């Protein structure tokens, strides 16, 4: 769990201390203690919201790496995709519901007080959680309501990525609405917006726009993944022994129209790769006297990929075992070719 909540907590404490001081001037400096207690209670209520997400995710066997109580928005970092629209819906909607429940309980608690600081604190806590719950249910990413909308579109269309795109555009529309809110306040309700109104609208609108844009880009990227196949992206490779001069390896590659060189041991097993960069670094007049073993890079653990792997599997290998080149083996374990990250990047840009 990570806390970056201090700036918000200080602002909330100052604001609530002002409210308490205006309504109960006899409290004096005790109003700061009351404000501190309110901020602690509100922070706990935000934690309840995030724990609801985390516990529901764990209920479905989905990993949770971190809960962050951050500046403009708290967040629960859930690892991996939800496996069904129902899981997406349940994990997303439970947080706002938790906030609404906490808000309702705070309101009921305030009824136990006819007046006084306890009444005001619980009333304000209830209102704050009501705002958090309702706001998070708005249908646009990166809000919880955006993930709920994504789940509903996913269910209707059968396509998760279509749901992401619709919810991301919902987030962009919300961002525009938030940016326009100060002007609408004046035009519709006749309320003159203050500088604070514009600053808040700009900050929230920016947060929504950036979050929705990131989700939109990710969805478009993932749509391309099924079309990416190791079989079509891999370069044809030739296999040579470690004592082969670079000039001879280059000649054999040209004859075989291959784009990569794999170094094999005495038993014919591949154990190293020779990159174009490594070959280019050797002067042409030195290549007949330099063996491939001198410029080859040993194949590391995880740097072997199957010829039938596709987009998601390719990205998983790259994330878990970063490298510039990967040895590609066919179903029988024989050398098929070499896959380079440069070729993968070109495929993404070109599609």
C-alpha positions as CSV (number, residue, x, y, z in Angstrom):
1,X,0.0,0.0,0.0
2,X,1.3,3.4,-0.9
3,X,0.3,6.8,0.4
4,X,0.7,10.1,-1.5
5,X,-2.4,11.6,0.2
6,X,-0.7,14.2,2.3
7,X,-1.2,17.3,0.0
8,X,-5.0,16.5,-0.2
9,X,-5.2,15.7,3.5
10,X,-3.8,19.1,4.3
11,X,-6.2,20.9,2.0
12,X,-9.1,19.0,3.4
13,X,-8.1,19.7,7.0
14,X,-7.7,23.4,6.3
15,X,-11.0,23.6,4.5
16,X,-12.9,21.6,7.2
17,X,-11.3,23.6,10.0
18,X,-12.6,26.8,8.4
19,X,-16.1,25.3,8.2
20,X,-16.0,24.2,11.9
21,X,-14.5,27.6,12.9
22,X,-17.4,29.5,11.2
23,X,-20.1,27.3,12.7
24,X,-18.6,26.8,16.2
25,X,-16.4,29.9,17.0
26,X,-16.2,28.8,20.6
27,X,-14.0,25.8,19.7
28,X,-10.9,27.9,19.1
29,X,-7.9,25.8,18.2
30,X,-9.9,22.6,18.9
31,X,-11.4,22.9,15.5
32,X,-8.0,21.7,14.0
33,X,-8.4,18.5,16.0
34,X,-11.9,18.0,14.7
35,X,-10.6,18.7,11.2
36,X,-7.9,16.1,11.6
37,X,-10.4,13.5,12.8
38,X,-12.5,14.2,9.7
39,X,-9.6,13.8,7.4
40,X,-8.6,10.5,9.0
41,X,-12.2,9.3,8.7
42,X,-12.4,10.4,5.0
43,X,-9.1,8.7,4.3
44,X,-10.3,5.5,5.8
45,X,-13.5,5.7,3.7
46,X,-11.3,6.0,0.5
47,X,-9.3,3.0,1.7
48,X,-12.6,1.1,2.1
49,X,-13.5,2.0,-1.5
50,X,-10.1,0.7,-2.8
51,X,-10.2,-2.4,-0.5
52,X,-13.6,-3.3,-2.0
53,X,-12.0,-3.4,-5.5
54,X,-9.0,-5.4,-4.2
55,X,-11.1,-8.0,-2.3
56,X,-13.5,-8.5,-5.2
57,X,-10.5,-9.0,-7.6
58,X,-9.0,-11.5,-5.2
59,X,-12.3,-13.2,-5.0
60,X,-12.0,-13.9,-8.7
61,X,-8.4,-15.0,-8.4
62,X,-7.0,-11.8,-10.0
63,X,-3.8,-10.5,-8.5
64,X,-3.6,-7.1,-6.7
65,X,-0.1,-5.5,-6.5
66,X,-0.8,-2.2,-4.8
67,X,-3.3,0.2,-3.3
68,X,-2.4,3.8,-3.8
69,X,-4.0,6.7,-2.0
70,X,-2.8,9.4,-4.3
71,X,-3.3,13.1,-5.0
72,X,-6.1,13.4,-7.6
73,X,-7.2,9.8,-7.5
74,X,-6.7,6.7,-5.5
75,X,-6.2,3.5,-7.3
76,X,-6.0,-0.3,-6.9
77,X,-3.4,-1.8,-9.3
78,X,-5.0,-5.0,-10.5
79,X,-2.7,-7.4,-12.5
80,X,-4.0,-8.9,-15.7
81,X,-7.3,-8.7,-17.6
82,X,-10.6,-9.7,-16.2
83,X,-11.7,-13.0,-17.8
84,X,-15.4,-12.0,-18.4
85,X,-17.7,-9.0,-18.5
86,X,-19.2,-10.1,-15.2
87,X,-15.8,-10.1,-13.4
88,X,-15.1,-6.6,-14.9
89,X,-18.5,-5.3,-13.8
90,X,-18.2,-6.7,-10.3
91,X,-14.7,-5.5,-9.6
92,X,-15.4,-2.1,-10.9
93,X,-18.8,-1.4,-9.4
94,X,-18.1,-2.6,-5.9
95,X,-15.9,0.4,-5.1
96,X,-18.5,3.1,-5.7
97,X,-21.1,1.0,-3.9
98,X,-18.8,0.8,-0.9
99,X,-18.5,4.6,-0.9
100,X,-22.3,5.0,-1.1
101,X,-22.7,2.6,1.8
102,X,-20.2,4.5,3.9
103,X,-21.9,7.7,3.0
104,X,-25.3,6.3,4.0
105,X,-23.9,5.1,7.3
106,X,-22.3,8.4,8.0
107,X,-25.6,10.2,7.3
108,X,-27.5,7.8,9.7
109,X,-24.8,8.4,12.3
110,X,-25.3,12.1,12.0
111,X,-29.0,11.7,12.9
112,X,-27.8,10.6,16.4
113,X,-26.7,14.2,16.9
114,X,-29.1,17.1,17.0
115,X,-26.4,19.5,16.4
116,X,-22.7,20.1,17.2
117,X,-19.4,19.1,15.7
118,X,-20.3,15.4,15.5
119,X,-23.3,16.2,13.4
120,X,-21.4,18.4,11.0
121,X,-18.5,16.0,10.7
122,X,-20.7,13.0,10.0
123,X,-22.9,15.0,7.6
124,X,-19.8,16.2,5.7
125,X,-18.4,12.7,5.6
126,X,-21.6,11.4,4.2
127,X,-21.7,14.1,1.5
128,X,-18.1,13.5,0.6
129,X,-18.6,9.8,0.1
130,X,-21.8,10.4,-1.8
131,X,-19.8,12.6,-4.2
132,X,-17.0,10.0,-4.5
133,X,-19.5,7.2,-5.1
134,X,-21.6,9.1,-7.7
135,X,-18.6,10.7,-9.5
136,X,-16.9,7.3,-9.8
137,X,-20.0,5.8,-11.5
138,X,-19.9,8.4,-14.3
139,X,-19.5,6.4,-17.6
140,X,-16.0,7.1,-18.7
141,X,-12.5,5.9,-18.3
142,X,-10.4,6.0,-16.1
143,X,-13.3,6.3,-13.6
144,X,-14.9,3.1,-12.2
145,X,-18.0,3.9,-14.1
146,X,-15.9,3.7,-17.3
147,X,-14.9,0.1,-16.5
148,X,-18.6,-0.6,-15.7
149,X,-19.5,0.7,-19.2
150,X,-16.7,-1.3,-20.7
151,X,-18.1,-4.4,-19.1
152,X,-21.6,-3.7,-20.5
153,X,-20.4,-3.0,-24.0
154,X,-18.1,-6.1,-23.8
155,X,-21.2,-8.2,-22.9
156,X,-23.3,-6.7,-25.7
157,X,-20.7,-6.9,-28.4
158,X,-18.6,-9.9,-27.2
159,X,-15.5,-7.7,-27.8
160,X,-13.5,-6.5,-24.8
161,X,-11.5,-4.0,-26.9
162,X,-14.7,-2.4,-28.3
163,X,-15.8,-1.9,-24.8
164,X,-12.6,-0.2,-23.9
165,X,-12.8,2.2,-26.9
166,X,-16.4,3.2,-26.1
167,X,-15.6,3.8,-22.4
168,X,-12.4,5.7,-23.3
169,X,-14.5,8.1,-25.6
170,X,-16.9,8.4,-22.7
171,X,-14.0,9.6,-20.6
172,X,-13.0,12.1,-23.2
173,X,-16.6,13.5,-23.3
174,X,-16.6,13.7,-19.5
175,X,-13.3,15.6,-19.7
176,X,-14.8,18.1,-22.1
177,X,-17.9,18.5,-19.9
178,X,-15.7,19.2,-16.8
179,X,-13.6,21.8,-18.7
180,X,-16.8,23.5,-19.8
181,X,-18.5,23.3,-16.3
182,X,-17.4,26.7,-15.0
183,X,-18.8,28.5,-18.1
184,X,-22.0,26.4,-17.9
185,X,-22.4,27.5,-14.2
186,X,-22.6,31.1,-15.3
187,X,-24.7,30.5,-18.5
188,X,-27.3,28.1,-16.9
189,X,-27.4,29.0,-13.2
190,X,-26.1,32.5,-13.3
191,X,-23.2,31.7,-10.9
192,X,-20.1,33.6,-11.5
193,X,-17.2,31.1,-11.6
194,X,-14.1,31.8,-9.5
195,X,-10.5,31.2,-10.4
196,X,-10.6,28.1,-8.1
197,X,-13.4,26.7,-10.2
198,X,-11.3,27.0,-13.4
199,X,-8.3,25.5,-11.7
200,X,-10.2,22.5,-10.4
201,X,-11.9,22.0,-13.8
202,X,-8.6,22.1,-15.6
203,X,-7.0,19.6,-13.2
204,X,-9.9,17.2,-13.3
205,X,-10.4,17.6,-17.0
206,X,-6.7,17.0,-17.7
207,X,-6.8,13.8,-15.5
208,X,-9.8,12.4,-17.3
209,X,-8.5,13.2,-20.8
210,X,-5.1,11.7,-20.1
211,X,-6.5,8.6,-18.5
212,X,-9.1,8.0,-21.3
213,X,-6.5,8.7,-24.0
214,X,-4.1,6.1,-22.5
215,X,-6.9,3.5,-22.4
216,X,-7.8,4.3,-26.0
217,X,-4.2,3.8,-27.2
218,X,-3.9,0.6,-25.2
219,X,-7.1,-0.8,-26.7
220,X,-6.0,0.0,-30.3
221,X,-2.7,-1.6,-29.6
222,X,-4.2,-4.7,-28.2
223,X,-6.5,-5.0,-31.3
224,X,-3.4,-5.4,-33.4
225,X,-1.9,-8.1,-31.2
226,X,-3.8,-11.1,-32.7
227,X,-2.4,-10.2,-36.2
228,X,1.2,-10.3,-35.0
229,X,2.7,-13.8,-35.4
230,X,6.2,-15.0,-34.8
231,X,6.0,-17.1,-37.9
232,X,5.6,-14.1,-40.2
233,X,7.8,-11.6,-38.2
234,X,10.9,-13.9,-37.7
235,X,13.9,-13.5,-39.9
236,X,15.2,-16.6,-41.6
237,X,18.4,-17.7,-39.9
238,X,21.4,-19.9,-40.8
239,X,23.3,-22.0,-38.3
240,X,27.1,-21.9,-38.2
241,X,29.7,-23.3,-35.8
242,X,31.5,-21.0,-33.4
243,X,34.8,-21.2,-35.4
244,X,33.2,-19.8,-38.6
245,X,34.8,-16.5,-39.7
246,X,32.3,-13.6,-39.9
247,X,33.0,-13.1,-43.6
248,X,31.9,-16.8,-44.3
249,X,28.8,-16.4,-42.1
250,X,27.8,-13.3,-44.0
251,X,28.4,-15.1,-47.3
252,X,26.3,-18.1,-46.3
253,X,23.5,-15.8,-45.0
254,X,23.4,-13.9,-48.3
255,X,23.3,-17.2,-50.3
256,X,20.5,-18.5,-48.1
257,X,18.7,-15.1,-48.1
258,X,18.8,-15.2,-44.3
259,X,18.6,-12.2,-42.1
260,X,20.2,-13.7,-39.0
261,X,23.0,-16.0,-37.8
262,X,22.7,-18.6,-35.1
263,X,25.8,-20.1,-33.5
264,X,25.6,-23.9,-32.7
265,X,27.8,-26.1,-30.6
266,X,29.4,-29.4,-31.6
267,X,26.1,-31.3,-31.1
268,X,24.3,-28.9,-33.3
269,X,22.4,-27.1,-30.5
270,X,22.0,-23.3,-30.8
271,X,23.7,-21.4,-28.0
272,X,24.3,-17.8,-29.3
273,X,23.1,-15.2,-31.7
274,X,25.0,-12.8,-34.0
275,X,23.3,-9.5,-34.4
276,X,23.7,-7.2,-37.5
277,X,25.0,-4.5,-35.1
278,X,27.8,-6.8,-33.9
279,X,28.8,-7.7,-37.5
280,X,28.7,-4.0,-38.6
281,X,31.1,-3.1,-35.8
282,X,33.8,-5.3,-37.3
283,X,35.7,-3.7,-40.2
284,X,35.3,-5.7,-43.5
285,X,39.1,-6.4,-43.7
286,X,39.0,-8.0,-40.3
287,X,36.0,-10.2,-40.8
288,X,37.9,-13.1,-42.4
289,X,40.1,-13.2,-39.3
290,X,37.3,-12.8,-36.7
291,X,35.2,-15.8,-35.7
292,X,31.4,-15.5,-35.0
293,X,32.0,-16.6,-31.4
294,X,33.9,-13.4,-30.7
295,X,30.8,-11.2,-31.5
296,X,28.0,-13.6,-30.6
297,X,25.7,-13.1,-27.7
298,X,24.8,-16.1,-25.6
299,X,21.1,-17.0,-25.7
300,X,19.8,-16.2,-22.2
301,X,17.1,-17.9,-20.2
302,X,13.7,-16.8,-21.6
303,X,15.2,-15.6,-24.9
304,X,13.7,-18.5,-26.9
305,X,10.2,-18.1,-28.4
306,X,7.9,-20.5,-30.3
307,X,7.2,-20.1,-34.0
308,X,3.4,-20.3,-33.3
309,X,3.3,-17.6,-30.7
310,X,1.2,-14.6,-31.4
311,X,0.8,-11.0,-30.1
312,X,0.0,-11.5,-26.4
313,X,2.6,-14.2,-26.0
314,X,5.2,-12.1,-27.8
315,X,4.6,-9.1,-25.5
316,X,4.6,-11.4,-22.4
317,X,8.0,-12.8,-23.4
318,X,9.4,-9.3,-24.0
319,X,8.1,-8.0,-20.7
320,X,9.4,-10.9,-18.7
321,X,12.7,-11.4,-20.5
322,X,13.8,-8.1,-22.3
323,X,16.3,-8.6,-25.2
324,X,17.0,-7.2,-28.6
325,X,16.8,-10.7,-30.3
326,X,15.1,-14.0,-29.6
327,X,15.8,-17.4,-31.0
328,X,12.7,-18.9,-32.7
329,X,12.2,-22.7,-32.6
330,X,9.6,-24.7,-34.5
331,X,7.4,-27.4,-32.9
332,X,10.2,-30.0,-33.2
333,X,12.7,-27.8,-31.4
334,X,14.7,-27.0,-34.6
335,X,15.9,-23.5,-35.4
336,X,13.3,-21.6,-37.4
337,X,14.8,-18.1,-37.3
338,X,15.4,-15.0,-35.1
339,X,12.8,-12.5,-33.9
340,X,14.1,-8.9,-33.2
341,X,12.4,-6.3,-31.2
342,X,13.1,-3.8,-34.0
343,X,11.0,-5.9,-36.4
344,X,8.2,-6.1,-33.8
345,X,8.2,-2.3,-33.4
346,X,8.1,-1.8,-37.2
347,X,5.1,-4.2,-37.4
348,X,3.2,-2.2,-34.8
349,X,3.9,1.1,-36.6
350,X,3.1,-0.4,-40.1
351,X,-0.2,-2.0,-39.3
